[in-house]
């Protein structure tokens, strides 16, 4: 017996042209894009299909675009999207995960992540921050470096715990720069600044989290049909109230992706094989999963061709 676990990517996976082949190949995907455009009052799908790139990468567009792409793949799968035992999404992907679990309709989820993107962008304008990926250093060492350089009024934290040797740090620019140097001194192979509009998943996002909580409370949530692993705690969420609280907490808490994947792998009980299916643009989450859970059964579905092959084989 095989139990599916949906994986939904986060910001950074967007690219011009995303989803266009899905809309052309699958009426259900096309309808999903149209429903999200209508809900937002913005021709988001046109930005996704045609660009320009700077408009697509703007936080308030990139986030709903990635969710729309994941939701379109899910819709295209139709009857082949059954048998799920859990879902997880990286950062904004957690909202996409709730779509797969039936807790949120795709248009409502898109409105939430667009609002989330606007709030995150505004928080970044009011208190500029930055993020950087630390490669080749254990997470505990990265956390120690951040603690060492953080001073009164200047913060650096481990924000995305993506793999045992890949951690993204976030915070005030000068503190992140100091933390990067401290990580190099501890043996990090590379420190790569990220192109983002703020210090996501850090205390600098607190103003955004407060406003997002209000939007989440008003959103038409239902209890998920199966567990969704929360970024903030790596726990399985099964009720609406907890989902809302942890999605708000997520803005200032680290994305505990390593623990999320370890927990997700345990969802498959005795006699059940976990099959991870990444839905949305790119293959980043599949790559991370292979480093966290060696030998994991995982496939990435982001293009019409990949979806078609999957459906034929299912």
Phi and psi in degrees as GROMACS dihedral restraints (atoms count N, CA, C in turn):
[ dihedral_restraints ]
;  ai    aj    ak    al  type     phi  dphi    fc
    3     4     5     6     1  -115.1    20    10
    4     5     6     7     1   132.1    20    10
    6     7     8     9     1  -112.5    20    10
    7     8     9    10     1   124.2    20    10
    9    10    11    12     1   -80.9    20    10
   10    11    12    13     1   140.8    20    10
   12    13    14    15     1  -126.2    20    10
   13    14    15    16     1   115.1    20    10
   15    16    17    18     1   -77.0    20    10
   16    17    18    19     1   137.1    20    10
   18    19    20    21     1  -119.4    20    10
   19    20    21    22     1   129.4    20    10
   21    22    23    24     1  -123.7    20    10
   22    23    24    25     1   121.1    20    10
   24    25    26    27     1   -71.6    20    10
   25    26    27    28     1   165.9    20    10
   27    28    29    30     1  -115.1    20    10
   28    29    30    31     1  -169.0    20    10
   30    31    32    33     1   -60.3    20    10
   31    32    33    34     1   142.4    20    10
   33    34    35    36     1   110.2    20    10
   34    35    36    37     1   -18.7    20    10
   36    37    38    39     1   -85.4    20    10
   37    38    39    40     1    -7.6    20    10
   39    40    41    42     1   -71.9    20    10
   40    41    42    43     1   149.4    20    10
   42    43    44    45     1  -157.5    20    10
   43    44    45    46     1   149.1    20    10
   45    46    47    48     1   -61.5    20    10
   46    47    48    49     1   134.4    20    10
   48    49    50    51     1   100.8    20    10
   49    50    51    52     1    -9.2    20    10
   51    52    53    54     1   -59.2    20    10
   52    53    54    55     1   130.0    20    10
   54    55    56    57     1    84.6    20    10
   55    56    57    58     1   -11.2    20    10
   57    58    59    60     1   -62.6    20    10
   58    59    60    61     1   -42.9    20    10
   60    61    62    63     1   -66.9    20    10
   61    62    63    64     1   -32.2    20    10
   63    64    65    66     1   -64.7    20    10
   64    65    66    67     1   -44.3    20    10
   66    67    68    69     1   -62.9    20    10
   67    68    69    70     1   -35.0    20    10
   69    70    71    72     1   -75.1    20    10
   70    71    72    73     1   -31.6    20    10
   72    73    74    75     1   -92.9    20    10
   73    74    75    76     1   -29.2    20    10
   75    76    77    78     1  -129.1    20    10
   76    77    78    79     1   115.5    20    10
   78    79    80    81     1   -55.6    20    10
   79    80    81    82     1   -36.5    20    10
   81    82    83    84     1   -64.4    20    10
   82    83    84    85     1   -36.9    20    10
   84    85    86    87     1   -68.3    20    10
   85    86    87    88     1   -43.4    20    10
   87    88    89    90     1   -61.0    20    10
   88    89    90    91     1   -42.8    20    10
   90    91    92    93     1   -63.5    20    10
   91    92    93    94     1   -36.3    20    10
   93    94    95    96     1   -64.6    20    10
   94    95    96    97     1   -46.2    20    10
   96    97    98    99     1   -60.7    20    10
   97    98    99   100     1   -42.4    20    10
   99   100   101   102     1   -65.5    20    10
  100   101   102   103     1   -41.9    20    10
  102   103   104   105     1   -63.0    20    10
  103   104   105   106     1   -37.6    20    10
  105   106   107   108     1   -71.7    20    10
  106   107   108   109     1   -41.6    20    10
  108   109   110   111     1   -56.1    20    10
  109   110   111   112     1   -45.9    20    10
  111   112   113   114     1   -64.0    20    10
  112   113   114   115     1   -41.5    20    10
  114   115   116   117     1   -65.8    20    10
  115   116   117   118     1   -36.7    20    10
  117   118   119   120     1   -84.5    20    10
  118   119   120   121     1   -21.5    20    10
  120   121   122   123     1    69.5    20    10
  121   122   123   124     1    25.7    20    10
  123   124   125   126     1  -138.8    20    10
  124   125   126   127     1   141.8    20    10
  126   127   128   129     1   -79.9    20    10
  127   128   129   130     1    65.3    20    10
  129   130   131   132     1   -60.1    20    10
  130   131   132   133     1   -40.6    20    10
  132   133   134   135     1   -61.7    20    10
  133   134   135   136     1   -33.9    20    10
  135   136   137   138     1   -65.6    20    10
  136   137   138   139     1   -40.4    20    10
  138   139   140   141     1   -64.7    20    10
  139   140   141   142     1   -40.4    20    10
  141   142   143   144     1   -63.2    20    10
  142   143   144   145     1   -46.1    20    10
  144   145   146   147     1   -76.2    20    10
  145   146   147   148     1   -35.0    20    10
  147   148   149   150     1  -120.9    20    10
  148   149   150   151     1   -14.2    20    10
  150   151   152   153     1    83.4    20    10
  151   152   153   154     1  -157.5    20    10
  153   154   155   156     1   -71.0    20    10
  154   155   156   157     1   161.1    20    10
  156   157   158   159     1   -60.4    20    10
  157   158   159   160     1   -40.9    20    10
  159   160   161   162     1   -65.7    20    10
  160   161   162   163     1   -29.0    20    10
  162   163   164   165     1   -75.0    20    10
  163   164   165   166     1   -39.3    20    10
  165   166   167   168     1   -66.7    20    10
  166   167   168   169     1   -38.3    20    10
  168   169   170   171     1   -79.8    20    10
  169   170   171   172     1   -10.2    20    10
  171   172   173   174     1   -57.9    20    10
  172   173   174   175     1   132.7    20    10
  174   175   176   177     1   -50.7    20    10
  175   176   177   178     1   -42.9    20    10
  177   178   179   180     1   -70.3    20    10
  178   179   180   181     1   -15.7    20    10
  180   181   182   183     1  -100.4    20    10
  181   182   183   184     1   -41.1    20    10
  183   184   185   186     1   -59.9    20    10
  184   185   186   187     1   -41.0    20    10
  186   187   188   189     1   -65.9    20    10
  187   188   189   190     1   -52.6    20    10
  189   190   191   192     1   -67.5    20    10
  190   191   192   193     1   -26.8    20    10
  192   193   194   195     1   -64.6    20    10
  193   194   195   196     1   -44.4    20    10
  195   196   197   198     1   -66.9    20    10
  196   197   198   199     1   -41.7    20    10
  198   199   200   201     1   -61.1    20    10
  199   200   201   202     1   -43.3    20    10
  201   202   203   204     1   -60.6    20    10
  202   203   204   205     1   -40.0    20    10
  204   205   206   207     1   -64.3    20    10
  205   206   207   208     1   -45.8    20    10
  207   208   209   210     1   -62.0    20    10
  208   209   210   211     1   -44.4    20    10
  210   211   212   213     1   -64.8    20    10
  211   212   213   214     1   -35.4    20    10
  213   214   215   216     1   -68.2    20    10
  214   215   216   217     1   -41.4    20    10
  216   217   218   219     1   -61.0    20    10
  217   218   219   220     1   -46.3    20    10
  219   220   221   222     1   -59.6    20    10
  220   221   222   223     1   -43.2    20    10
  222   223   224   225     1   -66.2    20    10
  223   224   225   226     1   -40.1    20    10
  225   226   227   228     1   -62.8    20    10
  226   227   228   229     1   -32.5    20    10
  228   229   230   231     1   -66.9    20    10
  229   230   231   232     1   -28.3    20    10
  231   232   233   234     1    53.1    20    10
  232   233   234   235     1  -123.2    20    10
  234   235   236   237     1   -67.9    20    10
  235   236   237   238     1   -14.3    20    10
  237   238   239   240     1   -81.0    20    10
  238   239   240   241     1    -4.9    20    10
  240   241   242   243     1   -96.5    20    10
  241   242   243   244     1    40.4    20    10
  243   244   245   246     1  -114.3    20    10
  244   245   246   247     1   166.7    20    10
  246   247   248   249     1    85.6    20    10
  247   248   249   250     1    18.0    20    10
  249   250   251   252     1   -75.6    20    10
  250   251   252   253     1   142.7    20    10
  252   253   254   255     1  -115.0    20    10
  253   254   255   256     1    -3.7    20    10
  255   256   257   258     1   177.3    20    10
  256   257   258   259     1   172.4    20    10
  258   259   260   261     1  -154.6    20    10
  259   260   261   262     1   155.9    20    10
  261   262   263   264     1  -152.1    20    10
  262   263   264   265     1   146.9    20    10
  264   265   266   267     1  -137.8    20    10
  265   266   267   268     1   146.1    20    10
  267   268   269   270     1   -86.6    20    10
  268   269   270   271     1   114.6    20    10
  270   271   272   273     1    57.9    20    10
  271   272   273   274     1  -115.4    20    10
  273   274   275   276     1   -60.0    20    10
  274   275   276   277     1   -22.9    20    10
  276   277   278   279     1   -61.1    20    10
  277   278   279   280     1   -19.2    20    10
  279   280   281   282     1   -63.7    20    10
  280   281   282   283     1   -32.5    20    10
  282   283   284   285     1   -67.2    20    10
  283   284   285   286     1   -41.8    20    10
  285   286   287   288     1   -60.3    20    10
  286   287   288   289     1   -38.3    20    10
  288   289   290   291     1   -61.2    20    10
  289   290   291   292     1   -39.5    20    10
  291   292   293   294     1   -67.6    20    10
  292   293   294   295     1   -27.2    20    10
  294   295   296   297     1   -65.6    20    10
  295   296   297   298     1   -44.3    20    10
  297   298   299   300     1   -63.3    20    10
  298   299   300   301     1   -28.9    20    10
  300   301   302   303     1   -88.4    20    10
  301   302   303   304     1     3.9    20    10
  303   304   305   306     1    75.0    20    10
  304   305   306   307     1    10.9    20    10
  306   307   308   309     1   -81.0    20    10
  307   308   309   310     1   -26.6    20    10
  309   310   311   312     1  -136.1    20    10
  310   311   312   313     1   139.7    20    10
  312   313   314   315     1   -77.0    20    10
  313   314   315   316     1   148.9    20    10
  315   316   317   318     1   -55.9    20    10
  316   317   318   319     1   -44.0    20    10
  318   319   320   321     1   -61.8    20    10
  319   320   321   322     1   -40.7    20    10
  321   322   323   324     1   -66.6    20    10
  322   323   324   325     1   -38.9    20    10
  324   325   326   327     1   -65.4    20    10
  325   326   327   328     1   -39.1    20    10
  327   328   329   330     1   -64.1    20    10
  328   329   330   331     1   -39.8    20    10
  330   331   332   333     1   -63.0    20    10
  331   332   333   334     1   -39.9    20    10
  333   334   335   336     1   -64.1    20    10
  334   335   336   337     1   -46.6    20    10
  336   337   338   339     1   -73.7    20    10
  337   338   339   340     1   -26.4    20    10
  339   340   341   342     1   -66.8    20    10
  340   341   342   343     1   -43.5    20    10
  342   343   344   345     1   -62.4    20    10
  343   344   345   346     1   -42.5    20    10
  345   346   347   348     1   -57.7    20    10
  346   347   348   349     1   -45.3    20    10
  348   349   350   351     1   -64.0    20    10
  349   350   351   352     1   -40.5    20    10
  351   352   353   354     1   -62.4    20    10
  352   353   354   355     1   -44.4    20    10
  354   355   356   357     1   -66.6    20    10
  355   356   357   358     1   -40.0    20    10
  357   358   359   360     1   -66.2    20    10
  358   359   360   361     1   -41.1    20    10
  360   361   362   363     1   -63.9    20    10
  361   362   363   364     1   -42.2    20    10
  363   364   365   366     1   -64.3    20    10
  364   365   366   367     1   -43.5    20    10
  366   367   368   369     1   -61.4    20    10
  367   368   369   370     1   -36.6    20    10
  369   370   371   372     1   -68.4    20    10
  370   371   372   373     1   -32.3    20    10
  372   373   374   375     1   -72.0    20    10
  373   374   375   376     1   -38.9    20    10
  375   376   377   378     1   -74.2    20    10
  376   377   378   379     1   -34.8    20    10
  378   379   380   381     1  -138.4    20    10
  379   380   381   382     1    90.6    20    10
  381   382   383   384     1   -55.9    20    10
  382   383   384   385     1   138.5    20    10
  384   385   386   387     1  -141.9    20    10
  385   386   387   388     1   179.4    20    10
  387   388   389   390     1  -148.2    20    10
  388   389   390   391     1   168.6    20    10
  390   391   392   393     1  -135.1    20    10
  391   392   393   394     1   152.2    20    10
  393   394   395   396     1  -147.9    20    10
  394   395   396   397     1   140.5    20    10
  396   397   398   399     1   -88.5    20    10
  397   398   399   400     1   131.5    20    10
  399   400   401   402     1  -105.6    20    10
  400   401   402   403     1   116.7    20    10
  402   403   404   405     1  -109.7    20    10
  403   404   405   406     1   136.7    20    10
  405   406   407   408     1    81.6    20    10
  406   407   408   409     1    25.5    20    10
  408   409   410   411     1  -140.1    20    10
  409   410   411   412     1   137.3    20    10
  411   412   413   414     1   -61.7    20    10
  412   413   414   415     1   144.7    20    10
  414   415   416   417     1   -55.6    20    10
  415   416   417   418     1   -40.7    20    10
  417   418   419   420     1   -59.5    20    10
  418   419   420   421     1   -37.2    20    10
  420   421   422   423     1   -70.2    20    10
  421   422   423   424     1   -37.3    20    10
  423   424   425   426     1   -65.2    20    10
  424   425   426   427     1   -44.0    20    10
  426   427   428   429     1   -62.0    20    10
  427   428   429   430     1   -39.2    20    10
  429   430   431   432     1   -65.1    20    10
  430   431   432   433     1   -39.8    20    10
  432   433   434   435     1   -64.9    20    10
  433   434   435   436     1   -41.8    20    10
  435   436   437   438     1   -63.1    20    10
  436   437   438   439     1   -43.6    20    10
  438   439   440   441     1   -62.4    20    10
  439   440   441   442     1   -38.9    20    10
  441   442   443   444     1   -63.9    20    10
  442   443   444   445     1   -37.7    20    10
  444   445   446   447     1   -96.5    20    10
  445   446   447   448     1   -14.1    20    10
  447   448   449   450     1   -71.7    20    10
  448   449   450   451     1   131.0    20    10
  450   451   452   453     1  -128.1    20    10
  451   452   453   454     1   173.4    20    10
  453   454   455   456     1   -50.3    20    10
  454   455   456   457     1   116.3    20    10
  456   457   458   459     1    82.6    20    10
  457   458   459   460     1     0.0    20    10
  459   460   461   462     1  -135.5    20    10
  460   461   462   463     1   117.3    20    10
  462   463   464   465     1  -120.7    20    10
  463   464   465   466     1   138.6    20    10
  465   466   467   468     1  -136.0    20    10
  466   467   468   469     1   132.9    20    10
  468   469   470   471     1  -136.9    20    10
  469   470   471   472     1   158.0    20    10
  471   472   473   474     1   -76.4    20    10
  472   473   474   475     1   118.4    20    10
  474   475   476   477     1  -105.8    20    10
  475   476   477   478     1   -41.5    20    10
  477   478   479   480     1  -124.3    20    10
  478   479   480   481     1   110.4    20    10
  480   481   482   483     1   -92.9    20    10
  481   482   483   484     1    79.6    20    10
  483   484   485   486     1   -80.3    20    10
  484   485   486   487     1   -36.0    20    10
  486   487   488   489     1  -156.7    20    10
  487   488   489   490     1   165.0    20    10
  489   490   491   492     1   -55.4    20    10
  490   491   492   493     1   -27.4    20    10
  492   493   494   495     1  -123.6    20    10
  493   494   495   496     1    24.2    20    10
  495   496   497   498     1  -140.0    20    10
  496   497   498   499     1   112.0    20    10
  498   499   500   501     1  -132.6    20    10
  499   500   501   502     1   136.6    20    10
  501   502   503   504     1   -99.9    20    10
  502   503   504   505     1   132.9    20    10
  504   505   506   507     1  -105.3    20    10
  505   506   507   508     1   156.7    20    10
  507   508   509   510     1  -149.0    20    10
  508   509   510   511     1   149.0    20    10
  510   511   512   513     1   152.5    20    10
  511   512   513   514     1  -157.5    20    10
  513   514   515   516     1   -64.7    20    10
  514   515   516   517     1   140.3    20    10
  516   517   518   519     1   -52.9    20    10
  517   518   519   520     1   -45.0    20    10
  519   520   521   522     1   -68.1    20    10
  520   521   522   523     1   -35.3    20    10
  522   523   524   525     1   -70.6    20    10
  523   524   525   526     1   -40.1    20    10
  525   526   527   528     1   -64.6    20    10
  526   527   528   529     1   -39.2    20    10
  528   529   530   531     1   -62.7    20    10
  529   530   531   532     1   -44.3    20    10
  531   532   533   534     1   -64.1    20    10
  532   533   534   535     1   -40.9    20    10
  534   535   536   537     1   -64.4    20    10
  535   536   537   538     1   -38.4    20    10
  537   538   539   540     1   -61.3    20    10
  538   539   540   541     1   -43.1    20    10
  540   541   542   543     1   -65.3    20    10
  541   542   543   544     1   -40.2    20    10
  543   544   545   546     1   -64.8    20    10
  544   545   546   547     1   -35.1    20    10
  546   547   548   549     1   -68.6    20    10
  547   548   549   550     1   -39.4    20    10
  549   550   551   552     1   -61.6    20    10
  550   551   552   553     1   -40.4    20    10
  552   553   554   555     1   -64.0    20    10
  553   554   555   556     1   -26.3    20    10
  555   556   557   558     1   -88.1    20    10
  556   557   558   559     1    -2.1    20    10
  558   559   560   561     1   111.4    20    10
  559   560   561   562     1     9.2    20    10
  561   562   563   564     1   -59.9    20    10
  562   563   564   565     1   140.2    20    10
  564   565   566   567     1   -75.7    20    10
  565   566   567   568     1   -40.3    20    10
  567   568   569   570     1  -148.5    20    10
  568   569   570   571     1   150.9    20    10
  570   571   572   573     1  -125.1    20    10
  571   572   573   574     1   117.2    20    10
  573   574   575   576     1  -118.5    20    10
  574   575   576   577     1   108.6    20    10
  576   577   578   579     1   -61.6    20    10
  577   578   579   580     1   142.1    20    10
  579   580   581   582     1  -104.8    20    10
  580   581   582   583     1   147.5    20    10
  582   583   584   585     1   -87.6    20    10
  583   584   585   586     1    87.1    20    10
  585   586   587   588     1  -133.1    20    10
  586   587   588   589     1   164.9    20    10
  588   589   590   591     1   -97.2    20    10
  589   590   591   592     1    10.1    20    10
  591   592   593   594     1  -177.8    20    10
  592   593   594   595     1  -179.9    20    10
  594   595   596   597     1   -91.5    20    10
  595   596   597   598     1    78.2    20    10
  597   598   599   600     1   -68.7    20    10
  598   599   600   601     1   152.1    20    10
  600   601   602   603     1    55.2    20    10
  601   602   603   604     1    43.1    20    10
  603   604   605   606     1  -141.4    20    10
  604   605   606   607     1   169.1    20    10
  606   607   608   609     1   -58.4    20    10
  607   608   609   610     1   -19.5    20    10
  609   610   611   612     1   -67.9    20    10
  610   611   612   613     1   -14.8    20    10
  612   613   614   615     1   -91.2    20    10
  613   614   615   616     1     6.1    20    10
  615   616   617   618     1   -54.8    20    10
  616   617   618   619     1   -43.5    20    10
  618   619   620   621     1   -61.0    20    10
  619   620   621   622     1   -37.6    20    10
  621   622   623   624     1   -66.6    20    10
  622   623   624   625     1   -40.5    20    10
  624   625   626   627     1   -62.0    20    10
  625   626   627   628     1   -38.9    20    10
  627   628   629   630     1   -62.8    20    10
  628   629   630   631     1   -44.1    20    10
  630   631   632   633     1   -73.2    20    10
  631   632   633   634     1   -36.0    20    10
  633   634   635   636     1   -63.1    20    10
  634   635   636   637     1   -35.6    20    10
  636   637   638   639     1   -57.1    20    10
  637   638   639   640     1   -39.4    20    10
  639   640   641   642     1   -63.9    20    10
  640   641   642   643     1   -43.5    20    10
  642   643   644   645     1   -64.7    20    10
  643   644   645   646     1   -38.8    20    10
  645   646   647   648     1   -65.8    20    10
  646   647   648   649     1   -38.8    20    10
  648   649   650   651     1   -64.1    20    10
  649   650   651   652     1   -31.2    20    10
  651   652   653   654     1   -86.6    20    10
  652   653   654   655     1   -15.0    20    10
  654   655   656   657     1   -72.3    20    10
  655   656   657   658     1   146.8    20    10
  657   658   659   660     1   -80.0    20    10
  658   659   660   661     1    76.8    20    10
  660   661   662   663     1   -84.5    20    10
  661   662   663   664     1   150.3    20    10
  663   664   665   666     1  -127.9    20    10
  664   665   666   667     1   161.9    20    10
  666   667   668   669     1   -62.2    20    10
  667   668   669   670     1   135.3    20    10
  669   670   671   672     1   -65.4    20    10
  670   671   672   673     1   146.7    20    10
  672   673   674   675     1   -71.9    20    10
  673   674   675   676     1   -21.1    20    10
  675   676   677   678     1  -148.7    20    10
  676   677   678   679     1   164.4    20    10
  678   679   680   681     1   -63.0    20    10
  679   680   681   682     1   139.7    20    10
  681   682   683   684     1  -113.8    20    10
  682   683   684   685     1   127.2    20    10
  684   685   686   687     1   -81.4    20    10
  685   686   687   688     1   121.5    20    10
  687   688   689   690     1   -79.5    20    10
  688   689   690   691     1   134.1    20    10
  690   691   692   693     1   -57.2    20    10
  691   692   693   694     1   -43.8    20    10
  693   694   695   696     1   -69.3    20    10
  694   695   696   697     1   -29.2    20    10
  696   697   698   699     1  -127.4    20    10
  697   698   699   700     1   -11.4    20    10
  699   700   701   702     1    60.7    20    10
  700   701   702   703     1    26.3    20    10
  702   703   704   705     1  -103.0    20    10
  703   704   705   706     1   157.3    20    10
  705   706   707   708     1   -81.4    20    10
  706   707   708   709     1   122.2    20    10
  708   709   710   711     1  -101.3    20    10
  709   710   711   712     1   131.2    20    10
  711   712   713   714     1  -127.3    20    10
  712   713   714   715     1     1.3    20    10
  714   715   716   717     1  -136.4    20    10
  715   716   717   718     1   155.2    20    10
  717   718   719   720     1   -60.8    20    10
  718   719   720   721     1   -46.6    20    10
  720   721   722   723     1   -59.3    20    10
  721   722   723   724     1   -45.6    20    10
  723   724   725   726     1   -65.1    20    10
  724   725   726   727     1   -39.5    20    10
  726   727   728   729     1   -59.1    20    10
  727   728   729   730     1   -48.0    20    10
  729   730   731   732     1   -60.3    20    10
  730   731   732   733     1   -46.3    20    10
  732   733   734   735     1   -63.1    20    10
  733   734   735   736     1   -43.9    20    10
  735   736   737   738     1   -75.0    20    10
  736   737   738   739     1   -27.7    20    10
  738   739   740   741     1   -68.5    20    10
  739   740   741   742     1   -34.5    20    10
  741   742   743   744     1   -71.1    20    10
  742   743   744   745     1   -44.6    20    10
  744   745   746   747     1   -59.8    20    10
  745   746   747   748     1   -30.7    20    10
  747   748   749   750     1   -55.7    20    10
  748   749   750   751     1   -32.2    20    10
  750   751   752   753     1   -63.5    20    10
  751   752   753   754     1   -32.1    20    10
  753   754   755   756     1  -108.3    20    10
  754   755   756   757     1    -7.3    20    10
  756   757   758   759     1   -98.5    20    10
  757   758   759   760     1   156.1    20    10
  759   760   761   762     1   -69.6    20    10
  760   761   762   763     1   149.6    20    10
  762   763   764   765     1   -82.1    20    10
  763   764   765   766     1   107.4    20    10
  765   766   767   768     1   -87.4    20    10
  766   767   768   769     1    64.9    20    10
  768   769   770   771     1   -67.0    20    10
  769   770   771   772     1   -38.3    20    10
  771   772   773   774     1   -59.0    20    10
  772   773   774   775     1   -49.4    20    10
  774   775   776   777     1   -65.5    20    10
  775   776   777   778     1   -35.5    20    10
  777   778   779   780     1   -60.7    20    10
  778   779   780   781     1   -45.1    20    10
  780   781   782   783     1   -70.3    20    10
  781   782   783   784     1   -35.9    20    10
  783   784   785   786     1   -65.0    20    10
  784   785   786   787     1   -41.2    20    10
  786   787   788   789     1   -66.5    20    10
  787   788   789   790     1   -43.6    20    10
  789   790   791   792     1   -59.3    20    10
  790   791   792   793     1   -40.8    20    10
  792   793   794   795     1   -62.6    20    10
  793   794   795   796     1   -28.9    20    10
  795   796   797   798     1   -80.3    20    10
  796   797   798   799     1    -9.9    20    10
  798   799   800   801     1   -64.4    20    10
  799   800   801   802     1   -28.8    20    10
  801   802   803   804     1   -76.9    20    10
  802   803   804   805     1   114.7    20    10
  804   805   806   807     1   -79.7    20    10
  805   806   807   808     1  -173.5    20    10
  807   808   809   810     1   -59.7    20    10
  808   809   810   811     1   132.3    20    10
  810   811   812   813     1    85.6    20    10
  811   812   813   814     1     0.8    20    10
  813   814   815   816     1  -121.5    20    10
  814   815   816   817     1   130.7    20    10
  816   817   818   819     1   -96.8    20    10
  817   818   819   820     1   130.0    20    10
  819   820   821   822     1   -79.7    20    10
  820   821   822   823     1   127.4    20    10
  822   823   824   825     1  -118.4    20    10
  823   824   825   826     1   114.0    20    10
  825   826   827   828     1   -85.5    20    10
  826   827   828   829     1   131.8    20    10
  828   829   830   831     1  -125.3    20    10
  829   830   831   832     1   110.3    20    10
  831   832   833   834     1   -83.5    20    10
  832   833   834   835     1   121.8    20    10
  834   835   836   837     1  -119.0    20    10
  835   836   837   838     1   123.8    20    10
  837   838   839   840     1   132.4    20    10
  838   839   840   841     1  -175.0    20    10
  840   841   842   843     1   -71.8    20    10
  841   842   843   844     1   138.6    20    10
  843   844   845   846     1    83.8    20    10
  844   845   846   847     1  -177.7    20    10
  846   847   848   849     1  -132.4    20    10
  847   848   849   850     1    20.1    20    10
  849   850   851   852     1   -59.4    20    10
  850   851   852   853     1   -46.1    20    10
  852   853   854   855     1   -67.9    20    10
  853   854   855   856     1   -34.6    20    10
  855   856   857   858     1   -63.1    20    10
  856   857   858   859     1   -41.6    20    10
  858   859   860   861     1   -63.7    20    10
  859   860   861   862     1   -42.6    20    10
  861   862   863   864     1   -65.4    20    10
  862   863   864   865     1   -41.0    20    10
  864   865   866   867     1   -60.3    20    10
  865   866   867   868     1   -40.6    20    10
  867   868   869   870     1   -63.2    20    10
  868   869   870   871     1   -27.0    20    10
  870   871   872   873     1   -84.5    20    10
  871   872   873   874     1   -24.5    20    10
  873   874   875   876     1   -90.2    20    10
  874   875   876   877     1   -43.6    20    10
  876   877   878   879     1  -122.8    20    10
  877   878   879   880     1    83.0    20    10
  879   880   881   882     1   -54.6    20    10
  880   881   882   883     1   135.6    20    10
  882   883   884   885     1    84.1    20    10
  883   884   885   886     1     3.9    20    10
  885   886   887   888     1   -61.0    20    10
  886   887   888   889     1   142.3    20    10
  888   889   890   891     1   -85.7    20    10
  889   890   891   892     1   108.9    20    10
  891   892   893   894     1  -142.1    20    10
  892   893   894   895     1   143.2    20    10
  894   895   896   897     1  -136.8    20    10
  895   896   897   898     1   146.8    20    10
  897   898   899   900     1  -110.7    20    10
  898   899   900   901     1   130.0    20    10
  900   901   902   903     1  -120.8    20    10
  901   902   903   904     1   104.9    20    10
  903   904   905   906     1  -130.2    20    10
  904   905   906   907     1   -19.2    20    10
  906   907   908   909     1  -116.0    20    10
  907   908   909   910     1   162.6    20    10
  909   910   911   912     1   -60.3    20    10
  910   911   912   913     1   -39.4    20    10
  912   913   914   915     1   -63.2    20    10
  913   914   915   916     1   -43.1    20    10
  915   916   917   918     1   -65.0    20    10
  916   917   918   919     1   -40.4    20    10
  918   919   920   921     1   -65.5    20    10
  919   920   921   922     1   -43.3    20    10
  921   922   923   924     1   -61.3    20    10
  922   923   924   925     1   -47.0    20    10
  924   925   926   927     1   -61.7    20    10
  925   926   927   928     1   -40.8    20    10
  927   928   929   930     1   -62.9    20    10
  928   929   930   931     1   -44.2    20    10
  930   931   932   933     1   -67.0    20    10
  931   932   933   934     1   -36.1    20    10
  933   934   935   936     1   -67.5    20    10
  934   935   936   937     1   -33.4    20    10
  936   937   938   939     1   -85.5    20    10
  937   938   939   940     1   -21.5    20    10
